[in-house]
């Protein structure tokens, strides 16, 4: 049978149902009788008589029972919005296309043209500069050398040693409207860079050439960020907000759709009568609602209704699942008005059924509403692949193919390659350009195989008829006159700035409420410090007789100023964390109320309120200053350093630590620009010009207060109070303005850094220069390359497994150096519930507990690879957490970034293997594990940070597996080991998993989008439906025959088509829509099946220990002694310490700068001892030095510890060590240096 298009020609049972509704749109959406329509017409006629303002706010809403009533669209309640959405799109898979067709029909009825966008890119070249090999690693030596080299390079003294790294090489193409285009390619092929370039979001550090146009207009002629939307592969959200709040905020800021219909010539009530009778359309136009109809619609389409009122969550806050978070990222852009969508890996973490639904909804919107979409997917299932109209295949930065999906296999057949049976076309396309995988697809038996490079593919495509047509189309410029006037956005913002301000304020208030603990803690901290202050400077101990007494009061005033300033330092972290800071007014109020009369300041009420006003201005200025430092730093370590430096400069030059007359002439300008100087002058003048200080001491003609001011170098004129207040207000505006500029013009800190070998770079450069690349390391191939029975190189080790479990057992039990005891696990009636979220209770749910798992039963056995599957939110990860008591192979791949691969495994083995294992056996075992998971090659590579440097995503997942394997476990749980990988990388990981199972271990994996090859690698399946109910637990069989037989025996279930992916078919036929259509509950069917009874018997059998077996028992909680734990933690943290250039360099530079500043500011200060003030100046220098060196070390170490904190939690949960050894390593390490 022909594979590829023929094999998957009919992609889904659902596709047929989607096409039915096109026959008669009106009939499909007729929800009321003719009499009801007449009644509605009368109601609309009554509304027409209302004034314009009221008329546009009124609508007719038909309830589910058929009754209609008039409503205020601007104030739609939750129940009304739900009823409206249920009427329009009751089931997303079935009703969305009908709704869009109805909307399009009504727009066409008025004769409006929908704007379209055609995106062209011609001769696009993108290049980066990167260090090669070891020079790219973040070591202290490299960091220091790079700084010196960068300075010399900028001065044109020394050429830069950065090498050019080509990313995109002379690519050209057209993204047409009303067609959905898929971008495929192996890792590092340039997919993300292409999407960013077309969306106008390329980083400034990349060299860019070529031209990108929208409808013939260059990007300088419109605002591409508003015209198009780039959906990132990274999920960046505020964890304290719910899903609904996140999308609603995005909708309020972007505007919820095109407004050209309101500006058209038919903008009268007849237009609303013909198009706007749907309340949804009118409500979408009346933006500004926090919970808009558009937000609810997107929640429905993306399948996020079930978690709409759940917090998104982050590393420290439990929230929605990874797949749901990925859909939130997509939804943030879909609620906006962009008509060109560039979507980067939107299916990561999603099951194939959910991915199909989302992509199909996008396809309907693109086709019906004339949109433009370019979507990158990692592992698209065959049926999802079939939804696309065009395909772009990228490899090594060059376009191998761009054109209709139907012709892509013809091109590769023209080149001599053919897709194998039971192989998805998308997987074939990502492997056919790879050196390791290409040979298996060669079909010309009469010709010897020879590797065809990407350059040869790209050149051949130019002569292929599709490539020739593309070239002809590019040669004809787009006619700008045909561009719709509303297609390209010329406005920078979609809503008035007033609405943006309201949206931001409402979000900040919401976050303040969600983070109430932070603000309550700050308040108690302030009260505690205030209590200490007033007891030290107690009124009964304070006198006003001499200048020395005045110095004590001056010290109290200075301490108050410094406390308020330091309180603003919290703005740094909170700004980085995107949390609002509204406690400043409360700070000033509490401080003045607690301290003013208790300390004994001048009792005049007017001066009390003047001090309050001054401290309020100072707190706002301090917050603005540190907010600016956060905006400039953009990274918590750098921001803390900038903040410490700013605090140092402001404090030392403020007039208290060093008086004005003692400031050196080369630093006097610093005195005049220090905000604290103005605050110090103002608060001192306010106090010492009061009645309490007007007595004239003996031998003087001036009041005591004036003498005190002059002795401290402070201006004694009363006007300096208002000068100080005005200066602080001015600085507040200045710093906030500069903060706004920093947000606008500075890019995010810490961009991804390329780490490549010299050989790889040479090959890329040679390819770009179109030179012959020496491929001496490649296989010469053989004439037998066309044998379709040959498996992919990625799965050669899996080929024995394709048969039954018994067949596999013959080739199992691969021995290793360290023995282990195979173990099985059985579980029965597993239930798990959490407290019902308050947001869900607010929507009318009365239950106190939300049950996530409902009576799960099953067993996992040695040598059997079990897949745990279910749609996103079914409870897969929760079940693994419950069974394992922790995440053993978590999907987040948490590792210390500054140790090598080998060091990570050595550390794990050191602490987790029994003490009786000798070092030689331990080393041999580590080497065996590295070979097993294919990590021998990158053994000396730093793990790095995800997406920044170090290991690739696929290698990090294999490292996660290896870290667990070196503990020599019997049972391993892996949470989504293939999530975020392309098909080939997923195959490598699954080969690692298969190798692990073949050692006789029990392995369970959750998996979302398995290809046919990957799904065939599993032996058994535990399948969950949404709500945490079990609907299948049993063997898969050869080509999933047992699974298919079980579901096909259920009455009404559609039969699987030839060549169809069983995993995808299983997810489709068990969806909520199919359950409702069939009128069945698959969980109940399973509970009444013979398979369930067999599983119960197996669970009962495995629950009884075998004769002679011993109970699991460990003498101690940890494998190693406390001393060994301490030494291991110290060893690891030592290497991590010296491989943290930002941390060490920042401390070194800051200490150096402080030394230079103090040396120049306090130059020769110690030699002056003639006056009391000279002694105070010397003491001030020592006070400032001790304070800021310690403060900076504290501030810089906090974010470093925070980064390692997640690693600590993970390693402690695995039983590596107790908290004491970790703390020991952190404390002892600086002294070891």
Secondary structure, 3 states (H helix, E strand, C coil): CCCCCCCCCCCCHHHHHHHHCCCCHHHHCCCCCHHHHHHHHHHHHHHHCCCHHHHCCEEEEECCCCCEEEEEHHHCCHHHHHHHHHHHCCCHHHHHHHHHHHHHHHHHHHCCCCCCCCEEEEEEEEEEEECEHHHHCCCHHHHHHHHHHHHHHHCCCCCCCCEEEEEEEEEEEEECCCCEEEEEECCCCCHHHHHHHHHCCCCCCCEEEEEEEECCEEHHHCCHHHHEEEECCCCCCCCCCEHHHHHHHHHHHHCCCCCHHHHCCCCCHHHHHHCCCCHHHHHHHCCCCCCCHHHHHHHHHCCCHHHCCCECCCCCCCCCCHHHHHHHHHHHHHCCCCCEEEEECCCCCCCHHHHHHHHHHHHHHHHHCCCEEEEECCCCCHHHHCCCCEEEEEECCEEEEEEEHHHHHHHHHHHCECCCCCCCHHHHHHHCCCCCCHHHHECCCCCCCCCCCHHHHHHHHHHCHHHHHHHHHHHCCCCHHHCCCCCCCCCCCCCCHHHHHHHHHHHHHHHHHHCHHHHHHHHHHHHHHHHHHHHHCCHHHCCCCCHHHHHHHHHHHHHHHHHHHHHCCHHHHHHHCCCCCCCHHHHHHHHHHHHHHHHCCCCCHHHHHHHHHHHHHHHHHHHHHHHHHHHHHCCHHHHHHHHHHHHHHHHHCCCCCCCHHHCCHHHHHHHHHCHHHHHHHHHHHHHHCCHHHCCECCCCCCEHHHHHHHHCCCCCCCHHHHHHHHHHHHHHHHHHHHHHHHHHHCCCCCCCCCCECHHHHHHHHHHHCCCCCCCCCCCCCCHHHHCCCCCCHHHHHHHHHHCCHHHHHCCCCCCCCCCCCCCCEEEEEEEEEEECCHHHHHCCCCCCEEEEEEEEEEEECCCCEEEEEECCCCCHHHHHHHHHCCCCECCCCCCCCCCEHHHHHHHHHHHHCCCCCCHHHHHHHHHHHHHHCCCCCCCCCECCCCCCCCCCHHHHHHHHHHHHHCCCCCEEEEECCCCCCCHHHHHHHHHHHHHHHCCCCEEEEECCCCCHHHHHCCCEEEEEECCCEEEEEEECCHHHHHHHHHHHCCCCCCCCCCCCCHHHHHHHHCCHHHHHHHCCCHHHHHHCCHHHHHHHHHHHHHHCCCCCCCCCCCCCCCCCCHHHHHHHHHHHHHHHHHCCHHHHHHHHHHHHHHHHHHHHHCCCHHHCCCCHHHHHHHHHHHHHHHHHHHHHHHHHHHHHHHHHHHHHHHHHHCCCCCHHHHHHHHHHHHHHC
